[in-house]
Amino acid sequence: MKKLSGLILGMVIAHCCLAQQATVKGNVSDTLNRVQLSNTVVALLQAKDSILYKFTRSDEKGHFELKHLHPGKYLLLITYPAFADYVEPLTLSDTSAVQLNNIMLTLKSRLLQEVVIQQKVAAIKMKGDTTEFNADSYKTAANASVEELLKKLPGIQVNGKGQITAQGETVKKVLVDGEEFFGDDPTLVTKNLRADMVDKVQLYDKKSDQAAFTGIDDGERSKTINIQLKEDKKRGYFGKVAVGAGDNGFHDSQAMLNVFRGKKKLAAFGIVSNTGKVGLDWGDREKFGSGNGDISFNDDGDVELSFQGDDLDSWDGRYGGDGYPLVQTGGLHYSDKWDRDRQNLNANYKLMKLYIDGNSESMSQNILPDTIYYNHSKEYFNNSILRNRVNGSYERQLDSSSSIKLQVDGGLDHKISNRFSNSGMEMNDMIVNRGERKTSNISDIGSMNANLLWRKKLKKKGRTLSLSLAENYSRTTGEGMLDAYTEYYKQGKIDSVQNTDQLKTTNNESISIVSNLTYTEPLSVASSLLFNYGINIDNNHSNRNSYNQQTDGKYTALDSLYSNDYAFNILTHKGGISYGYTKKKIRINIGSNVGLTSFSQQDMFRKSKVERDFVNWYPRAMFRYSFSQQRRLTFEYNGYTSQPGIGQLQPIRVNDDPLHLQIGNPALKPSFNNNFSINFNDYKVMTNRSIWASVRYGSTTNAISDRSVIDTSGVSTSQAVNVNGNRNANFNLYIGWKINPWDMRVGGRANGGLNRNVNYVNGLLNTTNSSNLGLGINLGKYKDKKYEYSLETEANFNNSVSSVDKTLRTQYWTYNISPNLSFFLPLKFVLHADLNYNIRQKTPVFATNNNAAILNAYVAKKFGKKELVQINFSMSDILNQNIGFNRSVATNTISQRTYSTIGRYGLLSFIWNFNKLGAAAPKE
């Protein structure tokens, strides 16, 4: 009886469960003939793994039914011979009763006739450390330059000087197909290569060759853009010739030729222009910056680092918009791969003659604990330089497991600089001093650098050995004159007069040798260890002599106070270990180097010698999590030691400017820098929405700062000293998207920063806190052969206060509005106008109006089917408001500088673009 009761109960429960299970019903027919399809296979697959769950066939009327289905997620697959498959996702619950009426199948033959294949290619891809932009996703006008393409890429900005900023960082290198092009001169690439030749634009942090080989980060990197050309554009030749002349003596002539023959690439360019055009940015500022550094913050909140060295002029041999230039420059490029790509050669040569003359006016406010000094000065200058540069690389694959790479570069500069200035200082509306200064200097600068890298893959996968040897040599010799006259006042009357008339000679020489042996050992498929050891030798010698005039008119009397013969040598043993892990979505690098450093400082002039030893640390860490191919989060930490320069150490008084004296400090210690950063990148393919966000924080121990004393006569004496408390934090955010109904790209950015800098002012410790906030919006649209427009707007707020006088706070806004509009008219006419309107808020210190609206326009007529020939009439600065302007805050000094720059002019140009691309490549 009990068994019978249990059996009946089980049957009831099973019946109830079956009654609650889901069902799927439907009918299948032919789309064209509306005929019911019998014996159609109807299958239900599990959505998670596509495993068959149940199947059935339709009856003679095309009807089917699947019963007793468990709840879950499924794929309904319907197939019939000669017809395209039908797939539909289904989600079933306990009580689902799905009715699918009139499921229509389409013949494959008909589908192939009518289908329009559309492929939505991702405009942005993230491949490891690289962000890759698909160039064809960003439309540009016919024969537009690469620079115009870069301006359309989200997260990348190009200013009027051609300088590129990407994701909040300055781009230092622009490569073509991964190779240097004319010595990686960015403007030659971006302004002369055509956008329609570009396949991909790749943005990444370029690592050292050794780090790229081992896969473990060594901390060396620079923000880099690689222009990857389309394969069919690498066969044949292309180029451009532009000749232009205008009013007031303005002219601009440029020519460039590129020839591709298989894997050979030959290029040449030439420029003669006085309009401030391309080919001047050779990136030599870091090589020629020696001496005491000064950090300031400009209107945009950017940090500016300037140097005041021993030379009588601080000009670095480049044109950055200051003055009126005339450039005559040209260069050659050759690259080739042969022996089945086992050998690779890249060579570049450039020659430039640059003349610049101009004038400037500066005003500054020096905040002291008990008073405020106001400075006003004017300067006139005339500079010229003859520059030769050569660089190249040769790489050879010795066998399947080893290679060797040699890189060399060198240069010779002959530089002439002449300056005349007058200045005055006031306090409480009373004159403190007044002076005039004339300097002239002729210098010759030579450099030669080489780097040799040998790499070897051992038998075990991941086990490698590499050795690098680098040499850097530079020498500067110069001779100049200093003629200064200064009046010092008390109570509004002249109290004393100082005359300085000296001949200055300079002979500086430095050589460094850096070696590094690296070994990697795999721990598993995903992880490995790196061991490295190296010896660094850095020898510097500075000889500077000052001679007063004798009664016979000759400058032969040595002035020992302003002369020096100083040697600064550094020997470092450096070694360390790093751990690397890469698997699926996670990548980790962590490690540290330690350096045992010995300083040897010898003052030959005063017969003294000092030797010191330091232990320096170089920790670093990186963690990256890739949520998907288009989204990732990266955390990085980098710690490093910075050594003081010989210009800061040598015990010499520098009187190039009698009102601003400098003293060396042989007791300077190395500074240690901590840098943290978090970066987040996200891109959605379907909506073209991109996000780039970064937060950075840095602090410095024993930072090399400044101790200045301003006496009652207004003479400032400064010396480099170590301080603690310097730190900075900043963020950058960019969001870009596409409004599909309007086919318009829109972007918004926000950036800001907090900076704390410490120095000494008249014996008191001074802390300057600066902050800035920037907001910007940009939009753009391109309609083929009709119009193109863009608009960029930004607002920046700056705030600064120094502890020596907290009642004086500097606050101001700056705004920029930049619309750009082009119309492509009938008969191949183009009408273009662009405006750069800068609005600068007045401050209590600088009450002058420095707003400027720079309006440019041109009308062009294009000829030919491919519009390769163009006659162009352009007007620059139509409103004649272009003024050079810079306002900055440096510790307890607020300054504003205006300078002469290129103004209004008209230019009539003939432009010929020529090409024959896509021809069959010659046989190797």
PAKEDO-648345 format. One record per residue (C-alpha): residue in three letters; x, y, z. Coordinates in steps of 0.25 Angstrom, whole numbers, plus 5000, padded with zeros to 4 digits. Layout:
<rs>
ALAXYZ;...
</rs>
This chain:
<rs>
MET500050005000;LYS501150105003;LYS501950064991;LEU500650094983;SER500450224990;GLY501850264987;LEU501750234972;ILE500450314971;LEU501150434978;GLY502350424969;MET501450424956;VAL500750544961;ILE501950624964;ALA502550584950;HIS501250624943;CYS501250754950;CYS502750784946;LEU502550744932;ALA501250834932;GLN502150954936;GLN503250924926;ALA503351024914;THR502950994899;VAL503351064886;LYS502451054874;GLY502451124860;ASN502351114845;VAL503451114834;SER503151164820;ASP503951214807;THR504051374807;LEU503851384792;ASN502751284789;ARG502151274802;VAL502151124802;GLN502151044815;LEU503450964816;SER503350824822;ASN504450744828;THR505150874832;VAL506250844843;VAL505850924856;ALA506950914867;LEU507050974880;LEU508551004885;GLN509051044899;ALA509451184897;LYS510651174906;ASP511351064898;SER510551044886;ILE510350894890;LEU509050834884;TYR507950824894;LYS506750774886;PHE506350764871;THR505150734863;ARG504650744848;SER503450824843;ASP502250744837;GLU501650754823;LYS501050894827;GLY502350944832;HIS501850934846;PHE502850894858;GLU502750884873;LEU503850864884;LYS503250814897;HIS503750794912;LEU504850894911;HIS505650934923;PRO505751084927;GLY507051154922;LYS507651234910;TYR507651164896;LEU507951184881;LEU506851144872;LEU507451094859;ILE506651064847;THR507251004834;TYR506750954821;PRO507550924808;ALA507851034799;PHE507351134809;ALA508051224818;ASP508051184833;TYR507151254843;VAL507651284857;GLU506951344868;PRO507251354883;LEU506251304893;THR506151324908;LEU505151224914;SER504551214928;ASP503751104935;THR502451154928;SER502951204915;ALA502051164903;VAL502751234891;GLN501951244878;LEU502751274866;ASN501851294854;ASN502251314839;ILE503751294840;MET504251324826;LEU505551264820;THR506251324809;LEU506951254797;LYS508451264798;SER508551304783;ARG507551424785;LEU508251464798;LEU509551474790;GLN508951554779;GLU508251664789;VAL509251664800;VAL510051794803;ILE511251764811;GLN511551864821;GLN512851854830;LYS512951954842;VAL514451964844;ALA514852004858;ALA515352154857;ILE516252124869;LYS516951994874;MET517751964886;LYS518851864883;GLY519751844896;ASP520451974899;THR519952044886;THR518752124882;GLU518452104867;PHE517552204859;ASN517052154846;ALA517352274837;ASP516152254827;SER515152274838;TYR515552414839;LYS515252494826;THR516152604821;ALA516152694809;ALA516852654796;ASN518452664798;ALA518252704813;SER519552684821;VAL519752584832;GLU519652704842;GLU518252724838;LEU517952574840;LEU518552574854;LYS517652694858;LYS516452604856;LEU516952494864;PRO516252484878;GLY517252524890;ILE518252584880;GLN518452734879;VAL519452814870;ASN519752954873;GLY520053074863;LYS521553034864;GLY521352894860;GLN521652834874;ILE520752714877;THR520152674890;ALA519552534892;GLN518752494904;GLY519252614912;GLU520752584908;THR521652644898;VAL522052564886;LYS523552554885;LYS523652464873;VAL522852444860;LEU523352324852;VAL522952274838;ASP522752124837;GLY523552114850;GLU524752184845;GLU525352324847;PHE525052414836;PHE526052524834;GLY526552504849;ASP525052494854;ASP524852644851;PRO523352644854;THR522952764846;LEU523552704833;VAL522652584835;THR521352644839;LYS521452764829;ASN521952694817;LEU521352554816;ARG519952544811;ALA518852494819;ASP518252404808;MET519552324808;VAL519352284823;ASP518852144827;LYS518952154842;VAL519452254853;GLN520052184864;LEU520252254878;TYR521052184889;ASP522152214899;LYS523452174891;LYS524352084900;SER525852064899;ASP526251954889;GLN526751874900;ALA525351884907;ALA524651844894;PHE525451724892;THR525351674907;GLY523951714909;ILE524251764923;ASP524151914925;ASP525451984928;GLY524752124931;GLU525252194918;ARG524152244909;SER523652354901;LYS522352384895;THR522352344880;ILE521452354868;ASN521752254857;ILE521152284843;GLN520852154836;LEU520752174821;LYS519852094812;GLU520551974804;ASP520052024791;LYS520652164794;LYS522052104796;ARG522352084781;GLY522652194772;TYR522952344776;PHE522152464781;GLY522552604785;LYS522152754785;VAL522752884780;ALA522153014786;VAL522653154782;GLY522053274788;ALA522353424789;GLY521653544795;ASP521653684800;ASN522753744810;GLY523753644805;PHE523053514810;HIS523353394802;ASP523153244804;SER523753134795;GLN523752984799;ALA524052854791;MET524052714795;LEU524252584788;ASN523952434792;VAL524352314784;PHE524052174788;ARG524652054780;GLY524351924787;LYS524851944801;LYS525752064798;LYS525252204802;LEU525952324797;ALA525452464801;ALA525952604800;PHE525452744804;GLY525852884803;ILE525153014809;VAL525453164807;SER524453244815;ASN524353364825;THR522953324829;GLY523353234840;LYS522953104833;VAL523452964835;GLY524752894837;LEU525252964850;ASP524852874861;TRP526152794863;GLY525952764877;ASP527252814882;ARG526752884894;GLU527152774904;LYS528552764898;PHE528952914899;GLY528252934913;SER529252944923;GLY529353024936;ASN528353074946;GLY526953034943;ASP525653114945;ILE524253054946;SER523053144943;PHE521553124939;ASN520953194927;ASP519553234924;ASP519153094920;GLY519653034933;ASP520852964926;VAL522152954933;GLU523253024926;LEU524752994929;SER525753094924;PHE527253094926;GLN528253204928;GLY529653154925;ASP531053214924;ASP530853264910;LEU530553404908;ASP529353374900;SER528253274904;TRP527753244890;ASP527653104887;GLY527753114872;ARG526353094868;TYR525153184864;GLY523953174873;GLY523153294869;ASP524053404875;GLY524553504865;TYR524653504850;PRO525253384843;LEU525953354830;VAL526253204828;GLN526953134817;THR526952984820;GLY527052854813;GLY527252704816;LEU527352564810;HIS526852434815;TYR527152284811;SER526652154816;ASP526752014811;LYS526551864815;TRP527151754808;ASP527751614810;ARG526251564813;ASP526151674823;ARG527351634831;GLN528051764829;ASN527451904831;LEU528052044828;ASN527452174831;ALA528252304829;ASN527952454830;TYR528652584827;LYS528152724829;LEU528752864827;MET528152994832;LYS528453144832;LEU527553224841;TYR527553374843;ILE526653434854;ASP526453574859;GLY525453644867;ASN525153714880;SER524353684893;GLU523853754906;SER523753694919;MET523053734932;SER523153654945;GLN522853664960;ASN523753614971;ILE523053584984;LEU523953594996;PRO523653585011;ASP523653735013;THR523453795000;ILE523153774985;TYR524153814973;TYR523553844959;ASN524453814947;HIS524353874933;SER525253834922;LYS525353844907;GLU526253754898;TYR526753754884;PHE527453634878;ASN528053584865;ASN528453434864;SER528853344853;ILE529353194853;LEU529953104842;ARG529552964846;ASN529952824841;ARG529352694846;VAL529552554842;ASN528952424848;GLY528752284844;SER528552134849;TYR529052004843;GLU528351874848;ARG528751734844;GLN528151594848;LEU529451514850;ASP528651384851;SER527251334855;SER527551364870;SER528451494870;SER528551634864;ILE529351754865;LYS528951904864;LEU529852024863;GLN529252164864;VAL530052294862;ASP529852444861;GLY530652564861;GLY530652714858;LEU531352844856;ASP530752974860;HIS531353114857;LYS530553214865;ILE530553364866;SER529753444876;ASN529653594878;ARG528753664889;PHE528453794894;SER527553824906;ASN527253934916;SER526453914929;GLY525953984941;MET525553944955;GLU524554024964;MET524054004978;ASN522954094984;ASP522954174971;MET524454204974;ILE525554174964;VAL526454064970;ASN527454044958;ARG527554064943;GLY528453994933;GLU528853964919;ARG529553834914;LYS530153794901;THR530653654899;SER531153584886;ASN531653444885;ILE532153344875;SER532153194878;ASP532453064872;ILE531752944877;GLY532052804873;SER531452664877;MET531652524874;ASN530852404880;ALA530752254877;ASN530052144883;LEU530351994880;LEU529351884884;TRP529651734883;ARG528451634886;LYS528451484887;LYS527251384889;LEU527751264896;LYS527251124894;LYS526151124905;LYS524951214901;GLY525051344908;ARG526451334912;THR527251454906;LEU528551524907;SER528851664902;LEU529951764903;SER529851914900;LEU530952024900;ALA530652164898;GLU531652284896;ASN531252434896;TYR532252544894;SER532052694892;ARG532952814892;THR532652964892;THR533653074890;GLY533253224890;GLU533753364891;GLY532853484894;MET532853624899;LEU532053684911;ASP531853834912;ALA530953874923;TYR530654014929;THR529754014942;GLU529354134951;TYR528854114965;TYR527954204972;LYS527554244986;GLN526454334989;GLY526254364974;LYS527654414972;ILE528854334966;ASP529754274977;SER530754204969;VAL531054154955;GLN531654024951;ASN532353994937;THR532653854933;ASP533453834920;GLN534053694919;LEU534453584908;LYS533853454912;THR534453314907;THR533753184908;ASN534253044906;ASN533352934911;GLU533452784909;SER532752664913;ILE532852514910;SER531952404916;ILE532052254914;VAL530952164918;SER530952014918;ASN529851914922;LEU529851764922;THR528451694923;TYR528051554925;THR526551504925;GLU526151364931;PRO524751314929;LEU524051254941;SER522851214934;VAL522051234921;ALA521551364927;SER522651414936;SER524151444935;LEU525251514943;LEU526251614937;PHE527651644943;ASN528451754939;TYR529851824942;GLY530551934936;ILE531652044938;ASN531452184935;ILE532552294933;ASP532152434932;ASN533352534931;ASN533052684930;HIS534052804929;SER533752954928;ASN534753064926;ARG534253204926;ASN535053324927;SER534753474928;TYR535753584924;ASN535753724927;GLN536253834917;GLN537653884919;THR538154024916;ASP538653974903;GLY537253944899;LYS537453794899;TYR536653694908;THR537753624915;ALA537553654930;LEU536953524936;ASP535753544946;SER535953434955;LEU534553464962;TYR533853424949;SER534753324944;ASN534853174946;ASP535453044942;TYR534552924948;ALA534452774946;PHE533252694950;ASN533352544948;ILE532352434952;LEU532552284953;THR531352194955;HIS531252044957;LYS529752014954;GLY529051884955;GLY527651824958;ILE526651724956;SER525251724950;TYR524051634950;GLY523051624938;TYR521751554937;THR520851554925;LYS519551464924;LYS518251494917;LYS517751624923;ILE518851654933;ARG520251714931;ILE521151744942;ASN522551794943;ILE523251824956;GLY524751844959;SER525851934964;ASN527251974961;VAL528252024971;GLY529452114967;LEU530752134975;THR531152274970;SER532452344973;PHE532652494970;SER533952554968;GLN533952714967;GLN535252784964;ASP535452934964;MET536752944956;PHE536753094957;ARG536653094973;LYS537452964975;SER536352894982;LYS535752754981;VAL534452694987;GLU534052544986;ARG532652494990;ASP531952364990;PHE530452344988;VAL529552224988;ASN528452244977;TRP527152164975;TYR526352144963;PRO525052074966;ARG523952054956;ALA522651974955;MET521451964945;PHE520151894946;ARG519151884934;TYR517851814933;SER517151804920;PHE515651794921;SER515551774906;GLN516351804894;GLN515751944894;ARG515751974909;ARG516951974919;LEU517452024932;THR518952054935;PHE519652094948;GLU521152134947;TYR522152174957;ASN523552224954;GLY524652274963;TYR525952324958;THR527152404963;SER527552534956;GLN528952584957;PRO529352734957;GLY529952794945;ILE531352854945;GLY530752994943;GLN530152984956;LEU531352924963;GLN532553004959;PRO532853114969;ILE532853234960;ARG532153364960;VAL531453384946;ASN531253534943;ASP530653524929;ASP529553614935;PRO530153704946;LEU528753724952;HIS528553574953;LEU529753494958;GLN529953344959;ILE530853264968;GLY531153114967;ASN530953024979;PRO531952904980;ALA531152844991;LEU529952814983;LYS529352674985;PRO528652584975;SER527152594975;PHE526152484976;ASN524852484968;ASN523552404970;ASN522552394959;PHE521252324960;SER520152314949;ILE518852254946;ASN518352244932;PHE516952194927;ASN516652174912;ASP515252134907;TYR514752134893;LYS513352084887;VAL513452034873;MET511952044870;THR511752184875;ASN513152244873;ARG513252284887;SER514652304893;ILE515052334907;TRP516552364911;ALA516752394926;SER518052414934;VAL518452454948;ARG519952484951;TYR520652514964;GLY522052544966;SER522952584978;THR524452614979;THR525452594990;ASN526652684990;ALA526052764979;ILE527052864972;SER526352994974;ASP526853144976;ARG527353234987;SER527253374984;VAL527653504991;ILE527253644986;ASP527953754993;THR527553894994;SER528153934981;GLY527253834974;VAL528353734970;SER527953594971;THR528953484974;SER528453344972;GLN529053204976;ALA528553064973;VAL528152994986;ASN527552864991;VAL526152874997;ASN524952785001;GLY523552794999;ASN523352814984;ARG522152734978;ASN521152734967;ALA519852674963;ASN519052684950;PHE517952614943;ASN517552604928;LEU516152564923;TYR515752554908;ILE514352504904;GLY514052494889;TRP512852434881;LYS512152444868;ILE510752504866;ASN510252404855;PRO509052484850;TRP509952604847;ASP511252524844;MET511952614853;ARG513052584863;VAL513052654877;GLY514052654888;GLY514252714902;ARG515452724911;ALA515752764925;ASN517152774931;GLY517652834944;GLY518852834953;LEU519352874967;ASN520852904968;ARG521652934981;ASN523052994979;VAL524053034990;ASN525153134989;TYR525853234998;VAL525653384997;ASN526553475005;GLY526853365015;LEU525353325017;LEU524853195012;ASN523753225002;THR522653134997;THR521853164985;ASN520553094982;SER520053094968;SER518753034962;ASN518153034949;LEU516852984942;GLY516552964928;LEU515252934920;GLY515152914905;ILE514152874895;ASN514452834880;LEU513552794869;GLY513752774854;LYS513052724841;TYR513552694827;LYS512552684815;ASP513352624803;LYS513452734792;LYS512552824799;TYR513052884813;GLU513852864825;TYR513852934838;SER514352914852;LEU514252994865;GLU515152984877;THR514953064890;GLU515653064903;ALA515653134916;ASN516853134926;PHE516853184941;ASN518153214948;ASN518453244963;SER519753264970;VAL520153314984;SER521453314991;SER521753295006;VAL522653425007;ASP521353505005;LYS520053435005;THR519253565003;LEU519753564988;ARG518953464980;THR519053454965;GLN517753404959;TYR517353414944;TRP516553344933;THR517053324919;TYR516153284907;ASN516353234893;ILE515353224882;SER515853164869;PRO514753144857;ASN515253084844;LEU514353084832;SER514553034817;PHE513653034805;PHE513852944793;LEU513253034782;PRO512952994767;LEU514053004757;LYS514952944768;PHE515053074776;VAL515353074791;LEU515053184801;HIS515653164815;ALA515653254827;ASP516153224841;LEU516253304854;ASN517053294866;TYR516453384877;ASN517253394890;ILE516553474902;ARG517453494914;GLN516853554927;LYS517653674932;THR518253664946;PRO518653764957;VAL520053754952;PHE519853744937;ALA518653834934;THR519053854919;ASN518053794909;ASN518753674902;ASN517553614894;ALA517853574880;ALA516953524869;ILE517853464858;LEU516953444845;ASN517553374833;ALA516853334820;TYR517153294806;VAL516453264793;ALA517053154784;LYS516753094770;LYS517052954768;PHE517352884754;GLY517352744749;LYS516452624751;LYS517252594764;GLU517352744768;LEU518852734769;VAL519152874764;GLN518752994772;ILE518853144771;ASN518653204785;PHE518553344790;SER518653354805;MET518553464815;SER519153444829;ASP518753524841;ILE517753614834;LEU517453694846;ASN518853714849;GLN518753674864;ASN519853564865;ILE520653594877;GLY521653504884;PHE521153484898;ASN521553404910;ARG521153414924;SER521653324935;VAL521853304950;ALA523153254955;THR523353234970;ASN523153384976;THR523253444962;ILE522153484953;SER522553524939;GLN521953564926;ARG522753574913;THR522253624899;TYR523153604887;SER523253634872;THR522653534863;ILE522153514849;GLY520953604846;ARG520053634834;TYR520553594820;GLY519953544807;LEU520453434799;LEU520253374785;SER520653234784;PHE520753124773;ILE520652984778;TRP520852864770;ASN520652724776;PHE521152614768;ASN521152464769;LYS521252324762;LEU520852224773;GLY520452084772;ALA521352034761;ALA521951894762;ALA523051884771;PRO524451844765;LYS524951704767;GLU525851684778;
</rs>
